Amino acid sequence: MKKIILAGLLCSCMSSWAITPPPSNEAFYLVGTMNNWQTPDPEYAPTWEYKLTDPDGDGLYTGTFDIPAGQLEFKVFSKPGDWNNKGDYYGAIGNLNVFDTFTWKTLLFNEANTGNITVRDWKGGKLEMRISWAVSDAGDKYLPIMSMRGLNQPAAPALPKMYAVGDFNDWKIPTSTSANGALDLTTSYASLAINGQKLMDRNAGNIEMAFCCLNADGKCLMYKTSNEFKAPFTLYNYPGGDQYYSIYGRWTESSDPQNCKILIKDWKGGSFNTSVNIPYQSTDETVINFDIISTPVQPALGTMYLLFDYNGEKEIKEIGDYTRLWGFVEGAPGEEVSMLLTNEDSLNPAPENCWGIKSALEYYGFDRKNRTGDLELVRGGYPISMTFDDGGLINADFYLNASVVKVFTDYYTPADLPEKLYICGNVASDNDGELIWNNFHSPSESNREVYDKYFSLEKIDGAIYHGTFWMNSEPDEYGNPPQFRLFTGLNGWVNETSLGSGYADFTYEEVDLNSGYSGPWTIVKGGLGNWAPTVSNGREGNWIELYVDMNYISLYFYLKDSGVDDIYQDSQVDGKDLWFNLQGIQVENPSNGIYIHVKGGKSQVETVR
């Protein structure tokens, strides 16, 4: 595996003489969660359910839609098309959030590939909308301007305030009439979130504090960290390191703030900034960041290594001199595997030169239901170790400046393997010499016929899937390389069926295919990140072959015309079986991977475990 590691309203008199007249379009089409992000192809546009029209020709397009309750996000198309027609659909400037639509809310759209319009806490019912063309801020083009309201939506509630409490105010909870010495963090309100921050100057030593959210009724909710963030942390200032740490949690009722305290261990003295972001009227977790402003710099740790152990067989690998380090170890069925961080280049480093977890991994309840955690990282600690019944993987992010390791474990070989996997992205498939493009077309049940025919990877051997697709070489107009991710089913953009390069959405891992081959790449189940293969051969695009091994949750890339197809000819020597990797290199003793097995003058792809 490789780890790479609202514009304001505009007056209609603005310089309209300097640009062409507003576009003439038949309708505006809504595309979003209410229709599973299905795009208005020309065939379906005449009967589109979520369409705003202008029957009297006055330039004002109107529509009223009955939309069920739930999270509501959408973009707007000005003409029939799909996501490949970047000039024909519009979004917000950033992910624009609207909570209260009881009264008319007016928004100016921006050009394609920007954020969604998000209506928070939509209660269901009739949503009334109006769209017209308005001159942009720069006065050089027209953009859609929209107003909307939902007649049964509640008014927005009063906004809460945020405080920090601790030993500095004797742990007193603030009230609606007095802060009781608590530190007021509230700084700004936005349509998407409530933000707060406070610069804190503290002496050296351990720091204990808690956070309170005071609502409009004068009730104080305390911030409770999620289970995986229970570990205390430090804020060490190492040269070249990330000088911050983030925790996640929710607001809960508690009469004693010390039941919700957060411990910063071994603070070296100085100041740090505490910032809080509460997603407005959302069930999403609140994030609190701690950013170092000033504190003594700690001595550099030097080059770091990961010490792996496979059933007693040790191996050490250099991973760099940063304060945030990443590594993984995978084990076959029944095999015990472990890893330990050290700054000593030795298979038997001294305990004082090692970093591990405070207790054995099993102590934290790592199993099929609880596979991730934020654990305290200590010198001389236990290795991160586990035995997998069916094979598995341990990923670890080591934050040395915060004395925390984030651990994720995954089990291989899903119980029910699908007959196909699906690819979604900037890829094309062949249809009698014509390229049929996907371009991130919604992986939904309504598109099953197209996905089954053109954008699927077929199961070819047990848990191995294979597919070949065309990808362009040039980045798009925004500088993003062509990319894709995989799905186990056509259930929309849901995490449960997504197979990605990482967890974060709108990210990608670059895959260098100049040698003709790359892999294995670890697949993250539920991941939203993409893969972006790159080839510097001067061509407009390339046919790229993909192999997915669901036994090991791995992805292999193979450049179709790299010459590997020729290795099978005359390769049977003296009746011997021959093995080749996907790069075309002969392998004497294949193990743990996908190989080409030449036997009896015939070749086939096989998995070796």
C-alpha positions as CSV (number, residue, x, y, z in Angstrom):
1,M,0.0,0.0,0.0
2,K,1.0,3.6,-0.5
3,K,0.0,6.5,1.6
4,I,0.4,9.9,-0.1
5,I,-0.2,10.4,2.9
6,L,-23.5,34.4,0.3
7,A,-22.9,36.9,-2.0
8,G,-25.2,39.8,-1.3
9,L,-28.3,40.7,-3.4
10,L,-27.5,42.5,-6.6
11,C,-29.4,45.4,-8.1
12,S,-30.7,44.8,-11.7
13,C,-29.2,48.1,-12.8
14,M,-25.6,46.8,-12.4
15,S,-23.6,47.3,-15.6
16,S,-25.9,45.0,-17.5
17,W,-25.0,46.8,-20.7
18,A,-21.5,45.4,-20.5
19,I,-22.5,41.7,-20.8
20,T,-24.7,39.6,-23.0
21,P,-28.4,39.4,-22.1
22,P,-29.4,36.8,-19.5
23,P,-29.6,33.2,-20.7
24,S,-32.8,32.0,-22.2
25,N,-33.7,28.7,-20.7
26,E,-36.9,26.7,-20.6
27,A,-36.7,25.8,-16.9
28,F,-34.5,25.3,-13.8
29,Y,-34.1,21.7,-12.5
30,L,-33.5,20.8,-8.9
31,V,-31.1,17.9,-8.3
32,G,-30.4,16.7,-4.7
33,T,-31.3,14.4,-1.9
34,M,-35.0,14.5,-2.8
35,N,-34.3,12.6,-6.0
36,N,-31.1,10.8,-5.0
37,W,-29.0,13.3,-7.0
38,Q,-30.4,12.0,-10.3
39,T,-29.5,14.5,-13.1
40,P,-32.1,15.8,-15.7
41,D,-31.0,13.9,-18.8
42,P,-32.8,15.3,-21.9
43,E,-35.0,12.2,-22.1
44,Y,-36.5,12.8,-18.6
45,A,-36.4,16.6,-18.5
46,P,-39.9,17.2,-19.9
47,T,-41.5,15.3,-17.0
48,W,-39.0,16.4,-14.3
49,E,-40.7,16.4,-10.9
50,Y,-38.6,19.2,-9.4
51,K,-38.7,21.8,-12.2
52,L,-39.2,25.6,-12.0
53,T,-40.9,27.1,-15.1
54,D,-41.7,30.6,-16.4
55,P,-45.1,30.2,-18.1
56,D,-45.8,34.0,-18.5
57,G,-42.3,34.8,-19.8
58,D,-41.5,37.5,-17.3
59,G,-38.1,36.0,-16.4
60,L,-39.3,34.6,-13.0
61,Y,-39.2,30.8,-12.7
62,T,-41.5,29.4,-10.0
63,G,-42.3,26.0,-8.5
64,T,-43.8,24.5,-5.4
65,F,-42.7,21.0,-4.3
66,D,-43.8,18.5,-1.7
67,I,-40.6,17.3,-0.1
68,P,-40.5,14.8,2.8
69,A,-38.8,15.7,6.1
70,G,-35.1,15.1,6.5
71,Q,-31.8,16.5,5.5
72,L,-32.4,18.5,2.3
73,E,-29.4,19.4,-0.1
74,F,-29.5,20.3,-3.7
75,K,-28.0,22.1,-6.7
76,V,-29.7,23.7,-9.7
77,F,-29.4,22.9,-13.4
78,S,-30.4,25.6,-15.9
79,K,-30.8,23.1,-18.7
80,P,-31.0,19.3,-19.2
81,G,-27.7,17.5,-18.8
82,D,-25.5,15.7,-16.3
83,W,-22.5,16.4,-14.1
84,N,-20.2,16.6,-17.1
85,N,-21.9,19.8,-18.3
86,K,-20.1,22.0,-15.7
87,G,-21.5,25.3,-17.1
88,D,-25.1,24.2,-16.7
89,Y,-25.5,23.6,-13.0
90,Y,-25.0,25.9,-10.0
91,G,-24.4,25.6,-6.3
92,A,-23.6,27.9,-3.3
93,I,-20.5,29.8,-2.5
94,G,-19.3,27.1,-0.1
95,N,-21.8,24.7,1.5
96,L,-24.5,27.3,2.2
97,N,-26.8,26.4,5.1
98,V,-30.3,27.7,5.6
99,F,-32.2,26.8,8.8
100,D,-35.3,28.8,8.9
101,T,-37.3,28.9,5.6
102,F,-40.5,30.1,7.2
103,T,-39.9,33.5,5.6
104,W,-38.5,34.1,2.1
105,K,-34.7,33.3,2.0
106,T,-32.9,34.8,-1.0
107,L,-29.6,33.3,-2.2
108,L,-27.2,33.9,-5.1
109,F,-25.9,30.8,-6.7
110,N,-22.3,30.5,-7.9
111,E,-20.9,28.5,-10.8
112,A,-20.7,24.7,-11.0
113,N,-18.6,22.5,-8.7
114,T,-19.3,24.6,-5.6
115,G,-21.2,23.7,-2.5
116,N,-24.7,22.5,-2.0
117,I,-27.7,24.5,-0.7
118,T,-28.5,22.8,2.6
119,V,-31.9,23.3,4.4
120,R,-31.3,22.4,8.0
121,D,-34.0,20.7,10.0
122,W,-36.5,20.5,7.1
123,K,-39.8,19.5,8.6
124,G,-41.4,18.3,5.4
125,G,-44.3,19.7,3.3
126,K,-44.5,22.4,0.6
127,L,-41.3,24.2,-0.4
128,E,-42.1,27.3,-2.6
129,M,-39.2,28.5,-4.8
130,R,-38.5,31.4,-7.2
131,I,-35.4,31.7,-9.5
132,S,-34.3,34.4,-11.9
133,W,-31.1,35.6,-13.5
134,A,-29.0,38.3,-11.7
135,V,-25.7,40.0,-12.6
136,S,-22.7,38.6,-10.7
137,D,-20.6,40.6,-8.3
138,A,-18.0,41.2,-10.9
139,G,-20.6,42.5,-13.4
140,D,-19.4,40.2,-16.1
141,K,-22.0,37.4,-16.3
142,Y,-25.4,36.3,-15.0
143,L,-26.0,33.8,-12.2
144,P,-29.2,32.4,-10.8
145,I,-30.7,34.1,-7.8
146,M,-33.2,32.1,-5.8
147,S,-35.8,32.7,-3.1
148,M,-37.5,30.0,-1.1
149,R,-39.8,29.4,1.8
150,G,-41.5,26.5,3.5
151,L,-44.8,27.4,5.0
152,N,-44.8,24.9,7.9
153,Q,-41.1,25.4,9.0
154,P,-40.5,26.6,12.5
155,A,-38.8,29.9,13.3
156,A,-35.1,29.6,14.2
157,P,-34.5,29.2,17.9
158,A,-32.5,31.6,20.0
159,L,-28.8,31.0,19.7
160,P,-26.8,29.5,22.7
161,K,-23.6,30.8,24.3
162,M,-20.5,28.7,25.0
163,Y,-18.2,28.9,28.1
164,A,-15.2,27.1,29.5
165,V,-15.1,26.2,33.2
166,G,-12.4,24.8,35.4
167,D,-10.3,25.4,38.4
168,F,-9.9,29.0,37.4
169,N,-13.6,29.6,38.4
170,D,-14.0,26.8,40.9
171,W,-16.0,24.7,38.4
172,K,-19.0,27.0,38.7
173,I,-21.6,26.6,35.9
174,P,-22.7,29.9,34.2
175,T,-26.3,31.0,34.3
176,S,-28.4,33.3,32.2
177,T,-27.7,36.2,34.7
178,S,-24.1,35.5,35.5
179,A,-21.0,33.9,33.9
180,N,-19.8,33.0,37.4
181,G,-16.2,33.5,36.3
182,A,-16.5,31.1,33.3
183,L,-14.7,32.1,30.1
184,D,-17.1,33.2,27.3
185,L,-16.0,31.6,24.1
186,T,-18.9,32.8,21.9
187,T,-17.5,34.9,19.0
188,S,-19.8,34.5,15.9
189,Y,-23.0,32.9,14.6
190,A,-23.3,31.6,11.1
191,S,-26.0,29.8,9.1
192,L,-24.0,26.6,9.3
193,A,-22.5,26.7,12.7
194,I,-22.0,28.5,16.0
195,N,-18.3,29.3,16.5
196,G,-16.4,30.3,19.5
197,Q,-12.8,30.7,20.6
198,K,-10.7,31.9,23.5
199,L,-7.0,32.5,23.9
200,M,-5.8,30.9,27.2
201,D,-2.6,31.6,29.0
202,R,-1.8,28.8,31.5
203,N,1.2,27.9,33.7
204,A,3.0,24.6,33.3
205,G,1.3,21.5,34.6
206,N,-1.8,19.5,34.0
207,I,-4.8,21.5,32.8
208,E,-8.4,20.4,33.5
209,M,-11.4,22.1,32.0
210,A,-14.9,21.5,30.7
211,F,-17.2,23.3,28.2
212,C,-20.7,24.5,28.8
213,C,-23.4,25.5,26.2
214,L,-26.0,27.8,27.7
215,N,-29.2,27.7,25.7
216,A,-32.0,30.3,25.4
217,D,-33.9,28.7,28.3
218,G,-30.9,29.2,30.6
219,K,-30.1,25.5,30.7
220,C,-26.4,24.5,30.6
221,L,-25.4,21.5,28.6
222,M,-22.0,20.0,29.1
223,Y,-19.6,18.8,26.4
224,K,-19.0,15.1,26.6
225,T,-16.3,13.6,24.5
226,S,-17.1,10.6,22.3
227,N,-15.9,7.2,23.6
228,E,-12.9,7.1,21.3
229,F,-11.7,10.5,22.6
230,K,-11.6,9.7,26.3
231,A,-7.8,9.6,26.4
232,P,-6.1,12.6,28.0
233,F,-3.8,14.3,25.6
234,T,-0.8,16.7,25.6
235,L,0.1,19.7,23.5
236,Y,3.8,19.3,22.9
237,N,5.6,21.7,20.6
238,Y,8.0,19.6,18.5
239,P,10.0,21.2,15.6
240,G,8.0,20.8,12.4
241,G,5.0,19.2,14.0
242,D,1.3,20.0,13.8
243,Q,0.8,22.3,16.7
244,Y,-2.9,21.5,17.4
245,Y,-5.2,18.7,18.5
246,S,-8.9,18.1,17.9
247,I,-11.5,16.3,20.0
248,Y,-15.1,15.4,19.1
249,G,-18.2,15.0,21.3
250,R,-21.8,16.0,22.0
251,W,-23.7,18.2,24.4
252,T,-25.4,16.4,27.3
253,E,-27.1,17.2,30.6
254,S,-24.8,17.0,33.6
255,S,-25.1,18.6,37.0
256,D,-21.4,18.2,37.7
257,P,-19.0,19.7,35.1
258,Q,-16.1,17.6,36.5
259,N,-17.9,14.5,35.1
260,C,-17.2,16.0,31.7
261,K,-13.7,17.4,32.2
262,I,-11.0,17.3,29.6
263,L,-7.4,16.7,30.7
264,I,-4.4,18.3,28.9
265,K,-1.4,16.5,30.4
266,D,2.1,18.0,31.0
267,W,1.5,21.4,29.5
268,K,4.8,23.2,29.3
269,G,3.5,26.7,30.0
270,G,2.4,29.5,27.6
271,S,-0.7,30.1,25.6
272,F,-3.0,28.1,23.4
273,N,-6.2,29.0,21.5
274,T,-9.4,27.0,22.1
275,S,-12.0,27.1,19.3
276,V,-15.4,25.4,19.3
277,N,-17.6,24.7,16.2
278,I,-21.1,23.5,16.8
279,P,-23.0,22.4,13.7
280,Y,-26.2,24.5,13.9
281,Q,-29.3,22.4,14.8
282,S,-27.6,19.2,13.8
283,T,-26.8,15.8,15.2
284,D,-23.3,16.0,13.9
285,E,-20.5,16.0,16.5
286,T,-19.1,19.2,17.8
287,V,-15.3,19.7,17.3
288,I,-13.0,21.5,19.7
289,N,-9.5,22.5,18.6
290,F,-6.6,23.3,20.7
291,D,-3.9,25.3,18.9
292,I,-0.5,26.1,20.4
293,I,0.3,29.8,20.3
294,S,3.4,29.7,22.5
295,T,5.1,27.1,24.6
296,P,8.7,25.8,24.9
297,V,9.9,23.8,22.0
298,Q,10.7,20.1,22.9
299,P,13.8,18.4,21.7
300,A,13.5,16.8,18.2
301,L,12.9,13.0,18.4
302,G,14.8,12.2,15.2
303,T,14.0,9.6,12.7
304,M,11.1,7.3,13.6
305,Y,10.6,3.7,12.8
306,L,7.7,1.2,13.0
307,L,8.6,-2.2,14.4
308,F,6.3,-4.9,13.1
309,D,5.9,-8.4,14.5
310,Y,4.2,-11.2,12.4
311,N,3.8,-14.3,14.7
312,G,7.3,-13.6,16.2
313,E,9.0,-12.6,13.0
314,K,10.1,-9.0,13.3
315,E,10.6,-6.3,10.7
316,I,11.5,-2.6,11.1
317,K,10.7,0.2,8.6
318,E,11.8,3.9,8.6
319,I,8.8,6.2,8.4
320,G,10.2,9.8,8.9
321,D,11.0,12.5,11.3
322,Y,7.5,14.1,11.7
323,T,5.4,14.4,14.8
324,R,2.4,12.9,13.1
325,L,3.2,9.4,11.6
326,W,1.1,6.7,10.0
327,G,1.4,3.0,9.6
328,F,-0.5,-0.2,9.1
329,V,0.0,-3.9,9.6
330,E,-2.1,-6.7,8.1
331,G,-2.5,-10.3,9.2
332,A,-3.6,-13.5,7.6
333,P,-6.3,-15.6,9.3
334,G,-5.2,-16.7,12.7
335,E,-2.0,-14.7,12.6
336,E,-1.1,-12.3,15.5
337,V,0.3,-9.1,14.2
338,S,1.6,-6.0,16.0
339,M,3.4,-2.7,15.6
340,L,5.3,-0.4,17.9
341,L,6.7,3.1,17.3
342,T,10.4,3.7,18.1
343,N,13.3,6.1,17.3
344,E,15.9,3.3,17.6
345,D,16.8,1.4,14.4
346,S,16.8,-2.0,16.0
347,L,14.6,-5.1,16.1
348,N,15.0,-5.0,19.9
349,P,14.9,-1.4,20.9
350,A,15.0,-0.3,24.5
351,P,11.6,0.4,26.1
352,E,12.5,4.1,26.8
353,N,12.9,4.5,23.0
354,C,9.5,3.1,22.1
355,W,6.0,4.5,22.1
356,G,2.9,2.3,22.5
357,I,-0.5,2.2,24.0
358,K,-1.2,2.4,27.7
359,S,-3.0,-1.0,27.9
360,A,-3.4,-4.0,25.6
361,L,-5.7,-3.4,22.6
362,E,-8.2,-6.0,23.8
363,Y,-8.7,-3.9,26.9
364,Y,-10.3,-1.1,24.8
365,G,-12.9,-3.5,23.4
366,F,-11.7,-3.7,19.8
367,D,-14.0,-6.1,18.1
368,R,-16.4,-6.1,15.1
369,K,-18.7,-3.6,16.8
370,N,-16.0,-1.2,18.1
371,R,-13.2,-0.9,15.7
372,T,-11.8,2.6,16.2
373,G,-10.4,4.5,19.1
374,D,-8.3,7.5,20.2
375,L,-5.8,6.0,22.7
376,E,-3.2,7.4,25.0
377,L,0.3,7.0,23.5
378,V,3.1,6.5,26.1
379,R,6.8,5.7,26.2
380,G,7.4,2.0,26.9
381,G,3.7,1.1,26.2
382,Y,2.2,-2.0,24.8
383,P,2.4,-2.8,21.0
384,I,-0.7,-2.3,19.0
385,S,-1.5,-6.0,18.6
386,M,-4.4,-8.2,17.5
387,T,-5.2,-11.7,16.2
388,F,-7.7,-11.8,13.4
389,D,-9.9,-14.9,12.9
390,D,-10.4,-14.3,9.2
391,G,-7.5,-11.9,8.5
392,G,-7.5,-8.2,9.1
393,L,-5.8,-4.9,9.2
394,I,-4.7,-2.4,11.9
395,N,-4.2,1.3,10.8
396,A,-2.6,3.7,13.3
397,D,-2.1,7.5,13.2
398,F,0.5,8.5,15.8
399,Y,0.3,12.1,17.1
400,L,3.5,12.5,19.0
401,N,2.9,16.1,19.8
402,A,-0.4,15.2,21.4
403,S,0.6,11.8,22.9
404,V,-2.3,10.1,21.1
405,V,-2.6,7.3,18.6
406,K,-5.8,6.9,16.5
407,V,-6.3,3.2,15.8
408,F,-8.7,1.6,13.3
409,T,-9.1,-2.1,12.8
410,D,-10.8,-3.8,9.9
411,Y,-11.8,-7.4,9.2
412,Y,-11.4,-9.0,5.8
413,T,-13.6,-11.3,3.7
414,P,-17.2,-9.9,4.0
415,A,-19.8,-12.6,4.7
416,D,-21.8,-11.8,1.5
417,L,-19.7,-10.7,-1.4
418,P,-21.6,-8.9,-4.2
419,E,-21.6,-10.3,-7.7
420,K,-20.2,-7.0,-9.0
421,L,-18.5,-3.9,-7.8
422,Y,-19.2,-0.5,-9.3
423,I,-16.9,2.3,-10.3
424,C,-18.0,5.9,-10.1
425,G,-15.9,8.9,-11.3
426,N,-14.1,10.4,-14.3
427,V,-14.0,7.1,-16.2
428,A,-15.4,5.8,-19.4
429,S,-16.2,2.4,-20.9
430,D,-16.2,1.1,-24.4
431,N,-19.4,0.7,-26.4
432,D,-18.5,-0.5,-29.9
433,G,-15.7,2.0,-30.3
434,E,-17.6,4.8,-28.5
435,L,-16.7,6.0,-25.0
436,I,-19.5,6.0,-22.5
437,W,-18.7,8.4,-19.6
438,N,-19.6,8.1,-16.0
439,N,-18.4,11.4,-14.6
440,F,-19.7,10.7,-11.1
441,H,-23.2,9.8,-12.2
442,S,-25.2,9.0,-9.1
443,P,-24.6,5.3,-8.1
444,S,-28.4,4.8,-7.6
445,E,-30.9,2.1,-8.4
446,S,-32.4,4.2,-11.1
447,N,-29.1,4.0,-13.0
448,R,-28.6,0.3,-12.5
449,E,-28.9,-0.6,-16.2
450,V,-26.1,1.8,-17.2
451,Y,-23.8,0.7,-14.2
452,D,-24.4,-3.0,-14.9
453,K,-23.5,-2.6,-18.6
454,Y,-20.7,-0.1,-18.5
455,F,-19.3,0.6,-15.0
456,S,-19.0,-2.7,-13.1
457,L,-16.1,-4.9,-12.1
458,E,-16.9,-8.5,-12.5
459,K,-16.0,-11.3,-10.0
460,I,-13.4,-13.5,-11.7
461,D,-12.0,-15.7,-9.0
462,G,-13.6,-16.1,-5.5
463,A,-13.2,-12.6,-4.0
464,I,-11.3,-11.0,-6.9
465,Y,-13.0,-8.4,-9.2
466,H,-11.7,-7.1,-12.5
467,G,-12.6,-4.2,-14.8
468,T,-10.9,-2.1,-17.5
469,F,-11.8,1.6,-18.0
470,W,-10.6,4.7,-19.9
471,M,-9.3,7.7,-18.0
472,N,-8.1,11.0,-19.4
473,S,-4.7,12.3,-18.4
474,E,-5.3,16.1,-18.1
475,P,-6.8,17.7,-15.0
476,D,-10.1,19.5,-15.2
477,E,-10.5,23.3,-15.2
478,Y,-10.2,23.4,-11.5
479,G,-6.8,21.6,-11.4
480,N,-8.2,18.3,-10.1
481,P,-6.9,15.1,-11.7
482,P,-9.3,12.5,-13.1
483,Q,-10.4,10.2,-10.2
484,F,-12.9,7.6,-9.1
485,R,-14.0,5.4,-6.2
486,L,-15.8,2.1,-5.9
487,F,-19.1,0.9,-4.5
488,T,-20.5,-2.5,-3.4
489,G,-24.0,-1.5,-4.3
490,L,-26.2,1.1,-6.0
491,N,-27.7,2.8,-2.9
492,G,-26.6,6.4,-3.6
493,W,-23.7,8.2,-2.0
494,V,-23.9,6.3,1.3
495,N,-20.9,5.3,3.4
496,E,-22.1,1.7,3.8
497,T,-21.5,0.8,0.2
498,S,-18.6,3.1,-0.6
499,L,-15.1,1.7,-1.1
500,G,-12.6,4.6,-1.0
501,S,-9.0,5.6,-0.6
502,G,-9.7,7.3,2.8
503,Y,-12.5,8.5,5.0
504,A,-12.5,12.2,4.1
505,D,-14.8,13.3,1.2
506,F,-13.5,15.5,-1.7
507,T,-10.0,14.1,-1.3
508,Y,-7.9,11.8,-3.5
509,E,-4.8,9.6,-3.5
510,E,-2.5,10.0,-6.5
511,V,-1.4,6.7,-8.0
512,D,1.8,6.8,-10.1
513,L,1.3,4.4,-13.0
514,N,4.3,5.3,-15.1
515,S,5.9,1.9,-14.4
516,G,2.7,0.3,-15.7
517,Y,1.7,-1.1,-12.3
518,S,0.9,0.0,-8.7
519,G,-0.5,-1.9,-5.7
520,P,-1.7,-3.1,-3.4
521,W,-3.6,-0.1,-2.2
522,T,-5.6,-0.6,1.0
523,I,-9.4,0.1,0.5
524,V,-11.3,1.8,3.2
525,K,-14.8,0.4,3.6
526,G,-17.1,3.3,4.0
527,G,-14.4,5.6,2.7
528,L,-15.3,8.7,0.7
529,G,-11.8,9.4,-0.8
530,N,-11.0,8.8,-4.4
531,W,-8.0,7.4,-6.4
532,A,-6.3,9.5,-9.1
533,P,-4.1,7.4,-11.5
534,T,-1.4,9.5,-13.2
535,V,0.6,8.6,-16.3
536,S,3.2,10.9,-17.9
537,N,3.3,9.3,-21.4
538,G,2.0,12.3,-23.4
539,R,-1.3,10.6,-24.3
540,E,-4.7,12.1,-23.9
541,G,-5.8,9.1,-21.9
542,N,-5.1,5.5,-21.1
543,W,-7.0,2.2,-20.6
544,I,-6.5,1.3,-16.9
545,E,-7.1,-2.2,-15.6
546,L,-8.3,-2.7,-12.0
547,Y,-8.1,-5.7,-9.8
548,V,-9.9,-5.7,-6.4
549,D,-9.1,-8.4,-3.8
550,M,-11.9,-8.4,-1.2
551,N,-10.1,-11.0,0.8
552,Y,-7.5,-8.4,1.6
553,I,-9.5,-5.3,0.8
554,S,-6.9,-4.2,-1.7
555,L,-6.8,-2.5,-5.1
556,Y,-4.3,-3.1,-7.8
557,F,-3.7,-0.8,-10.9
558,Y,-2.4,-2.0,-14.2
559,L,-1.8,0.1,-17.3
560,K,-3.4,-1.9,-20.1
561,D,-0.7,-1.4,-22.8
562,S,2.4,-1.8,-20.6
563,G,3.4,-5.0,-22.3
564,V,2.3,-7.5,-19.6
565,D,-0.1,-9.1,-22.1
566,D,2.9,-10.5,-24.0
567,I,4.5,-12.4,-21.1
568,Y,2.2,-15.4,-21.4
569,Q,3.5,-16.4,-24.9
570,D,6.0,-19.3,-24.9
571,S,6.2,-19.0,-21.1
572,Q,5.7,-22.7,-20.4
573,V,9.2,-24.1,-19.8
574,D,9.8,-27.8,-19.2
575,G,6.2,-28.2,-18.1
576,K,6.7,-26.0,-15.0
577,D,4.1,-23.7,-13.6
578,L,5.1,-20.0,-13.8
579,W,3.9,-17.1,-11.7
580,F,4.0,-13.4,-12.6
581,N,2.9,-10.3,-10.7
582,L,0.6,-7.8,-12.5
583,Q,3.7,-5.9,-13.6
584,G,4.9,-8.9,-15.6
585,I,7.8,-9.8,-13.4
586,Q,8.3,-13.5,-12.7
587,V,7.9,-14.5,-9.1
588,E,9.4,-17.7,-7.7
589,N,7.4,-17.9,-4.5
590,P,4.2,-15.9,-4.7
591,S,2.5,-15.0,-1.4
592,N,-0.3,-12.8,-0.2
593,G,-1.4,-11.1,-3.4
594,I,-2.9,-11.3,-7.0
595,Y,-0.8,-13.1,-9.6
596,I,-0.9,-14.4,-13.1
597,H,-0.5,-18.1,-13.1
598,V,0.7,-19.7,-16.3
599,K,-0.1,-23.4,-16.4
600,G,-0.5,-25.8,-19.4
601,G,0.0,-23.0,-21.8
602,K,-2.9,-21.1,-20.3
603,S,-2.9,-18.1,-18.0
604,Q,-5.4,-17.0,-15.3
605,V,-5.5,-14.5,-12.5
606,E,-5.3,-16.1,-9.0
607,T,-5.1,-15.0,-5.4
608,V,-2.3,-16.4,-3.2
609,R,-2.8,-16.3,0.5
